[in-house]
Amino acid sequence: MRLSPNPRLGYTPVPNSDNRNNFGFRDDNWNPTDDRDKYRIVIIGDSVTDGHPDWNGPYTNNYAHVLESELNQKGHNVVVYNAGVSSYNTLMEVELLKTLKDELKPDMVILAYVLNDSFKEYPYPLFSLLEKAVETRQWQTGFSSFLFTHSDLYRFCYSFLSTDSDIEDRLQQAGEYAILYQDTVSQSLKELSDLSRQDSFQTLVLIFPFLKDKQNNEINLLHEYPYEYLHTQAIQRASQADLPAIDLREQIHSCREKNGAIHADTIHLNAVGNRCIGEYLASELIARDLIP
């Protein structure tokens, strides 16, 4: 990852690094000019969309890639751009879309919403990138700096080294980047809605559930589900922004009943779970007559 001068974006992936494509994403290489005759779908989201080899294997197992494959197999001329970035929140995702939309020219934008998007969680990669930028720590330079820029595994391990006092100290140092520690979901969804009208693309919000509780126990997604209030909040916020939403809780429950374990951890799906969502989403888009 590399630091962005835009505090609302925070950081961006590096193209052609860490098995990423020519735009910096875990997807096939993008050739927007060659895709003009296709129906273009851009998916923005966090690590649930970005995926990781430890969770779901190769990027071709990601639900975004499955969606593209399913739609094309059913006779629809579609390209799906997976623009997921690990640790992004809704504000960062919409801000990223602004940097991509003029080149990708989407016909539809799908925002993959994870329940912790409304939490005041600072995106951990930003901590190290800010330190790297001002060279405040000797160990953050040289090879460690290279690893942070190019290795998902290094960034993942680093996220567990930060204490609460570290976070408070870094928030003081972060300056204008501290906006990324706020709940900006409502205003970000409104901004996405405004962009959709401005640039004439359709929108859809996908709401992903938590799959385990705080004690790391698998939870029933339909009965006595402890996070239902967060789903209600997400649906209400999408509605207030005039954005259609699909709550994936029932579908993921059905997929788990049919296939057994479909998760890698509390929020990330394995390859089976990703396939379930990709196939379901393809069917929904066709049923709703959203795909030409």
C-alpha positions in Angstrom: 0.0 0.0 0.0 1.0 3.6 -0.5 -0.1 6.8 1.3 -2.5 9.0 -0.6 -2.3 12.8 -0.3 -6.1 12.7 -0.2 -7.0 12.2 3.6 -10.5 10.9 2.6 -8.8 8.1 0.7 -6.0 7.4 3.1 -3.9 4.9 1.1 -4.2 3.0 -2.2 -2.9 -0.3 -3.4 0.2 -0.4 -5.6 -0.3 -1.6 -9.2 1.5 -4.8 -10.3 2.6 -5.6 -6.7 1.8 -8.5 -4.3 0.0 -10.4 -7.1 -2.2 -7.4 -7.9 -3.3 -6.3 -11.4 -2.3 -3.2 -13.4 -4.6 -1.0 -11.3 -3.5 -2.5 -8.0 -6.5 -4.8 -7.3 -6.8 -8.5 -6.9 -8.4 -9.2 -10.2 -7.6 -9.8 -13.9 -5.8 -6.9 -15.6 -8.2 -4.2 -16.5 -8.5 -2.8 -20.1 -11.3 -0.3 -19.8 -11.0 0.8 -23.5 -11.6 -2.7 -24.7 -14.6 -3.1 -22.4 -16.7 -0.3 -23.8 -19.2 -2.7 -25.5 -19.8 -4.6 -22.2 -22.0 -3.8 -19.3 -19.6 -2.6 -16.7 -20.0 -3.3 -12.9 -17.6 -1.9 -10.4 -17.6 -3.4 -6.9 -16.1 -1.3 -4.1 -15.5 -2.8 -0.6 -13.0 -3.9 1.9 -11.1 -7.1 2.5 -14.3 -9.2 2.2 -14.3 -8.1 -1.5 -10.6 -7.9 -1.9 -10.1 -11.4 -0.7 -6.9 -13.2 0.3 -5.2 -16.5 -0.6 -5.5 -17.6 3.0 -9.2 -17.1 3.0 -10.5 -18.0 -0.4 -7.5 -19.1 -2.5 -6.8 -17.5 -5.9 -8.7 -14.3 -6.8 -10.7 -16.2 -9.3 -12.6 -17.6 -6.3 -13.7 -14.1 -5.2 -17.5 -13.5 -5.4 -16.8 -10.6 -7.9 -15.1 -13.0 -10.3 -17.8 -15.6 -9.8 -20.5 -13.0 -10.6 -18.8 -12.0 -13.8 -18.4 -15.7 -14.9 -22.0 -16.5 -14.0 -23.5 -13.6 -15.9 -21.5 -14.2 -19.0 -22.4 -17.9 -18.9 -26.0 -16.9 -18.9 -25.6 -14.8 -22.0 -24.9 -11.3 -20.6 -21.9 -9.4 -22.0 -20.5 -8.2 -18.6 -17.2 -7.2 -17.0 -16.9 -6.9 -13.2 -14.1 -4.8 -11.8 -13.2 -5.9 -8.3 -12.0 -2.7 -6.6 -11.9 -4.0 -3.0 -9.2 -2.8 -0.7 -8.3 -4.3 2.7 -9.3 -2.2 5.7 -11.2 0.4 3.7 -14.4 1.9 5.1 -17.4 3.3 3.2 -15.9 6.8 3.0 -12.7 5.5 1.5 -14.6 3.2 -0.9 -16.7 6.0 -2.3 -13.6 8.2 -2.6 -11.8 5.5 -4.5 -14.7 5.3 -6.9 -14.3 9.0 -7.7 -10.7 8.2 -8.9 -11.8 5.3 -11.0 -15.2 6.2 -12.5 -14.1 8.4 -15.3 -11.8 5.7 -16.7 -14.0 2.6 -15.9 -17.3 4.3 -16.8 -19.5 2.0 -14.8 -23.0 1.1 -15.6 -23.5 -0.2 -12.1 -21.7 0.3 -8.8 -22.1 -2.3 -6.0 -21.0 -1.2 -2.6 -20.1 -4.2 -0.3 -21.0 -3.0 3.2 -19.6 -4.9 6.2 -21.1 -4.2 9.6 -17.9 -2.8 11.1 -17.9 0.1 8.5 -19.9 2.1 11.0 -17.4 1.4 13.9 -14.8 4.0 14.8 -12.0 1.7 13.6 -8.9 3.4 12.2 -7.6 1.7 9.1 -4.4 0.1 10.4 -2.3 0.4 7.2 -2.5 4.1 7.5 -0.7 4.2 10.8 2.5 2.7 9.4 2.3 4.7 6.1 2.1 7.9 8.0 5.0 6.9 10.2 6.9 5.9 7.1 6.2 9.3 5.4 7.6 11.3 8.3 10.3 8.7 9.2 9.5 8.8 12.9 10.6 5.3 13.6 13.9 3.7 12.5 12.4 0.2 12.2 9.8 1.5 9.8 12.4 2.3 7.2 14.3 0.1 4.8 13.2 -3.5 4.4 10.3 -3.1 6.8 9.0 -0.2 4.7 9.3 -2.3 1.6 7.4 -5.2 3.2 4.6 -2.9 4.3 4.2 -1.5 0.8 4.2 -4.8 -0.9 3.0 -7.5 1.5 -0.6 -8.1 2.7 0.7 -10.6 5.3 3.1 -8.1 6.8 0.3 -5.5 7.1 -2.0 -8.1 8.6 0.5 -9.0 11.3 1.3 -5.3 11.9 -2.4 -4.6 12.7 -2.2 -6.7 15.8 0.8 -4.8 17.2 -1.0 -1.6 17.9 -2.3 -0.9 21.4 -5.1 1.6 22.3 -2.5 4.1 23.4 -0.8 3.7 20.0 -4.1 4.5 18.4 -4.7 7.6 20.5 -1.1 8.9 19.9 -1.4 8.3 16.2 -4.8 10.0 15.9 -3.1 13.1 17.4 -0.4 12.8 14.7 -2.8 11.9 11.8 -4.2 15.4 11.4 -6.7 15.6 8.6 -6.5 11.8 8.1 -8.3 11.4 11.4 -11.6 11.7 9.5 -11.1 8.0 8.7 -11.8 7.3 12.4 -15.3 8.7 12.3 -18.6 7.1 11.4 -19.1 8.7 8.0 -21.4 6.0 6.5 -24.5 8.1 6.0 -22.8 11.0 4.3 -20.8 8.5 2.1 -23.9 6.7 1.0 -25.5 10.0 0.1 -22.4 10.9 -1.9 -22.6 7.6 -3.7 -26.3 8.3 -4.5 -25.4 11.8 -5.9 -22.6 10.3 -8.0 -25.0 7.8 -9.5 -27.3 10.5 -10.7 -24.4 12.7 -11.9 -22.8 9.9 -13.9 -25.9 7.8 -14.7 -25.0 4.5 -13.2 -27.1 2.1 -11.1 -26.3 1.3 -7.5 -26.7 -1.6 -5.1 -25.6 -2.0 -1.5 -24.7 -5.5 -0.3 -24.9 -6.0 3.4 -22.6 -8.8 4.7 -23.3 -10.2 8.2 -20.9 -11.1 11.0 -20.4 -14.9 11.0 -19.1 -15.3 14.6 -19.6 -13.6 17.9 -16.9 -11.9 20.0 -15.9 -15.2 21.6 -15.3 -16.6 18.1 -18.3 -18.9 18.2 -20.3 -19.5 15.1 -23.7 -17.8 15.4 -27.1 -18.4 14.0 -27.8 -15.7 11.5 -31.6 -15.9 11.8 -32.4 -16.7 15.4 -31.2 -14.5 18.3 -28.7 -12.9 16.0 -26.8 -10.4 18.1 -26.0 -8.0 15.3 -29.5 -7.5 13.8 -29.6 -3.9 14.9 -26.5 -3.2 12.7 -28.4 -4.7 9.7 -31.4 -2.5 10.5 -29.1 0.6 10.7 -27.4 -0.2 7.4 -30.7 -0.8 5.6 -32.1 2.5 7.0 -29.1 4.4 5.9 -29.1 3.0 2.4 -32.9 3.8 2.1 -32.3 7.4 3.3 -29.7 7.8 0.5 -32.2 6.3 -2.0 -29.9 3.3 -2.6 -31.4 -0.2 -3.0 -29.9 -2.8 -0.6 -29.7 -6.5 -0.4 -29.2 -8.0 3.1 -27.1 -11.2 2.6 -27.9 -12.7 6.0 -30.6 -15.2 4.9 -28.6 -16.2 1.8 -25.4 -16.8 3.7 -27.4 -18.8 6.3 -28.9 -21.0 3.6 -25.5 -21.5 2.0 -24.0 -22.5 5.4 -26.9 -24.9 6.0 -26.3 -26.5 2.6 -22.5 -26.5 2.5 -21.2 -26.4 6.1 -18.4 -24.1 6.9 -18.3 -21.2 4.5 -16.3 -18.7 6.5 -12.6 -18.2 7.1 -13.1 -16.0 10.2 -15.7 -13.6 11.7 -16.3 -11.7 8.5 -14.4 -13.3 5.6 -15.9 -16.0 3.4 -13.9 -19.0 2.1 -14.1 -20.1 -1.5 -17.4 -21.9 -1.0 -19.0 -18.9 0.6 -17.7 -16.6 -2.2 -19.2 -18.9 -4.8 -22.6 -18.8 -3.0 -22.6 -15.0 -3.0 -21.4 -14.7 -6.6 -24.1 -17.1 -7.9 -26.8 -15.6 -5.8 -26.0 -12.1 -6.9 -26.0 -13.0 -10.5 -29.5 -14.5 -10.1 -30.7 -11.4 -8.3 -29.4 -9.0 -10.9 -31.1 -10.9 -13.6 -34.4 -11.4 -11.6 -34.5 -7.6 -11.0 -33.9 -7.0 -14.7 -30.8 -4.9 -13.9 -28.6 -6.5 -16.5 -29.1 -6.1 -20.2 
